[in-house]
Amino acid sequence: MATTGDIAREFFASNPQDRAHVLKAYHAYHVQHFKDDTMAHNFTNGSRDAACVWCGRTRELVRWDDQPPECQCRPDMPDVADVIHGEEQRAFTVLDRAAKDVPTIVAKHGMSGETLAMLHHTHGYDPETVDGVVTVPTDVMADYHTAMERERERSRCAQVKEVVSCVLPIKESF
């Protein structure tokens, strides 16, 4: 029994002129996702008029124009190891900064839920980071959650909301 690959190889061996048309159709309509194929387009949706985010060609242009079927403007995908390394470096920077700031702030304001909340919303140090630098008593966490909810409510109240209305003219039809 012949496999799909065998059938395709046999077809292209006897019809080499059709290879480009099949590849164009494949890249225009049959690549499941741009992550599956390193040369695929990143179409905005499944319609015929969907444009590639990177090169701007629509599915129909990819299928019928004289350009190669692959996306020529595809950006290089970042290396996962580099992304992870960058995230680690940012985390270590936050921890180093917290090691300097947290003891000073706790010494000045004392250890309380209010202090933890202030460290979180003002300086960006969550309670786990603070606990890594100084010991946070378990009873302070309840006060922290209460203080954070007060801060969220204060923030919500400070928002200025404006209602915008639009009146469209009515067209008279005769």
For each residue, the residues with C-beta under 8 A, 3 or more apart:
1:
2: 6 7 10
3: 6 7
4: 7 8
5: 8 9
6: 2 3 9 10
7: 2 3 4 10 11
8: 4 5 11 12
9: 5 6 12 13
10: 2 6 7 13 14
11: 7 8 14 15 18
12: 8 9 15 16 18 19 22
13: 9 10 16
14: 10 11
15: 11 12 18 19
16: 12 13 19
17: 20
18: 11 12 15 21 22
19: 12 15 16 22 23
20: 17 23 24 69
21: 18 24 25
22: 12 18 19 25 26
23: 19 20 26 27 69
24: 20 21 27 28 62 63 64 69
25: 21 22 28 29 30 63
26: 22 23 29 30 31 69
27: 23 24 30 31 37 39 40 41 62 69 70 71
28: 24 25 41 59 60 62 63 69
29: 25 26 59 63
30: 25 26 27
31: 26 27 34 36 37 40 41
32: 36
33: 36 40
34: 31 37 40 41 42 71 74
35:
36: 31 32 33 40
37: 27 31 34 40
38: 74
39: 27 70 71 74
40: 27 31 33 34 36 37 70 71 74
41: 27 28 31 34 52 54 55 57 62 71 74
42: 34 52 53 54 71 74
43: 46 50 51 52 53 59
44: 50 51 53
45: 50
46: 43 50
47: 50 59
48: 58 59 60
49: 58 59 60
50: 43 44 45 46 47 58 59
51: 43 44 56 57 58
52: 41 42 43 55 56 57 58 62 71 73
53: 42 43 44
54: 41 42 71 73 74 75
55: 41 52 71 72 73 74
56: 51 52 73
57: 41 51 52 61 62 65 67 71
58: 48 49 50 51 52 61 62
59: 28 29 43 47 48 49 50 62 63
60: 28 48 49 63 64
61: 57 58 64 65 67
62: 24 27 28 41 52 57 58 59 65 67 69
63: 24 25 28 29 59 60
64: 24 60 61
65: 57 61 62
66:
67: 57 61 62 72
68: 72
69: 20 23 24 26 27 28 62
70: 27 39 40 74
71: 27 34 39 40 41 42 52 54 55 57 74
72: 55 67 68
73: 52 54 55 56
74: 34 38 39 40 41 42 54 55 70 71
75: 54
76:
77:
78: 82 83
79: 82 83
80: 83 84
81: 84 85
82: 78 79 85 86
83: 78 79 80 86 87
84: 80 81 87 88
85: 81 82 88 89
86: 82 83 89 90
87: 83 84 90 91
88: 84 85 91 92
89: 85 86 92 93
90: 86 87 93 94
91: 87 88 94 95
92: 88 89 95 96
93: 89 90 96 97
94: 90 91 97 98 124 125 129
95: 91 92 98 99 129 132
96: 92 93 99 100
97: 93 94 100 101
98: 94 95 101 102 123 125 129 130 132 133
99: 95 96 102 103 133
100: 96 97 103 104
101: 97 98 104 105 123 125
102: 98 99 105 106 119 125 129 130 133 134
103: 99 100 106 107 133 134
104: 100 101 107 108
105: 101 102 108 109 115 118 119 123
106: 102 103 109 110 111 115 130 134
107: 103 104
108: 104 105
109: 105 106 112 114 115 118
110: 106 115
111: 106 115 116 134 136 137 140
112: 109 115 116 140 143
113: 116 117 140 141 142 143 144 145 146 147
114: 109 117 118 143 147
115: 105 106 109 110 111 112 118 119
116: 111 112 113 119 120 127 130 136 140 141 143 144 147
117: 113 114 120 121 144 147 148 150 151
118: 105 109 114 115 121 122 123 147
119: 102 105 115 116 122 123 125 130
120: 116 117 123 124 125 126 127 144 148
121: 117 118 148 151
122: 118 119
123: 98 101 105 118 119 120
124: 94 120
125: 94 98 101 102 119 120 129 130
126: 120 129 130
127: 116 120 130 131 136 141 144
128: 131 132
129: 94 95 98 102 125 126 132 133
130: 98 102 106 116 119 125 126 127 133 134 136
131: 127 128 134 135 136
132: 95 98 128 129
133: 98 99 102 103 129 130
134: 102 103 106 111 130 131
135: 131
136: 111 116 127 130 131 140 141
137: 111 140
138: 141
139: 142 143
140: 111 112 113 116 136 137 143 144
141: 113 116 127 136 138 144 145
142: 113 139 145 146
143: 112 113 114 116 139 140 146 147
144: 113 116 117 120 127 140 141 147 148
145: 113 141 142 148 149
146: 113 142 143 149 150
147: 113 114 116 117 118 143 144 150 151
148: 117 120 121 144 145 151 152
149: 145 146 152 153
150: 117 146 147 153 154
151: 117 121 147 148 154 155
152: 148 149 155 156
153: 149 150 156 157
154: 150 151 157 158
155: 151 152 158 159
156: 152 153 159
157: 153 154
158: 154 155
159: 155 156
160:
161:
162:
163:
164:
165:
166:
167:
168:
169:
170:
171:
172:
173:
174:
